[in-house]
Amino acid sequence: MARETITGVAMLCEDGRVWALPRPCRHHHVFSLAAFMQKPVDPCEQGFMTSAGRFVSREDAMAIVRANNGPWTTSDTGRRELYSEDVW
């Protein structure tokens, strides 16, 4: 069975909406898209989408990437949270 991987950035809004964009987008791209569409995304939790189609927090995303042994574009400095710069 294939392991779950990180496929893109995402934001989970207080009202339950999830905004997501595929790699190599960054979280600021989601903010820009929402602003363009005149749909505020604050307050929200920044996180990631997975190959299973689920939203995960930055901490859960880091655990997924570590379980898959990377890939890393920056060194794993022992941080608890994943940033898109770490993986693409």
N, C-alpha and C positions, 0 to 999 in steps of 0.2 A: 504494500500500500504506500502511495506517495505521501511524503511528509508535507504538512501545511507550510506554506511560505508566505512572505510579505509581498504583496502585489502592487501596493500604492498607498498614498497618503489619504487620510480621512479625518473628518471632524464629526463628532456626535453632539448635536445641539440639545439644549434643555428640553425642547419640545419633542425629542425623539427622532428628528430628521438626521440623516447621515449624508454628508457631502463627501464625495470621494473622487479622486483622480488617479490615473495609473502612473507608474513610474515613467519617466524620471521627474514627474511633478513634485513640487515641494508644498508645504502647508500654506505658504503665502500665495500660491496659485489658487488654492481653494478660497482664501479670503478675497482675492481679486475677482474670481468668478461670481461669488456671492454678491459682492458689491456691484458688479456689472448687472446682475439680475435683480438688484435692489431687494435682496433677501438677507437680512442680517444673520450672522452666524455666532454672534456673541450673546450670552455666554455659551461656550462649548468646550468640549474636551478634545484635544488634539491626539490623534492616534493613527492607526493604519488599517488597511483592509488586507485580508488574507486570501489565499487561493481557495479557501472554503467559503468565501463570501461573507465573512464576519468581520465586524469592527473589533479591534483590540486596542487597549491602552498602549502608551509608549513602553511601559514596563512589561506587559505581556508580549509585545512585539520583540523586545530585546530577548526574552526567553525563547521565542520561536527561532530567532536568528542564531542564537547561541546553540540551540539544540541541533540546528542544521550545519553547525560549524562555519558560519559566515553566509554569504560573502561579505567582506569588509572592504570599504574604500578608505577608511581611517582605522587607526589602531583601536582595539577594544581596551579602553582605559579603565575598565572596571565600573563604568557608569551603570546605573540601574535602568535608564530610559534610552530608547532608540530614537535617533534622529535620522531623517532621510539622507543626510550627508554621510551617514555611516555606511549606507548600503548602495547608493547610486549617486 
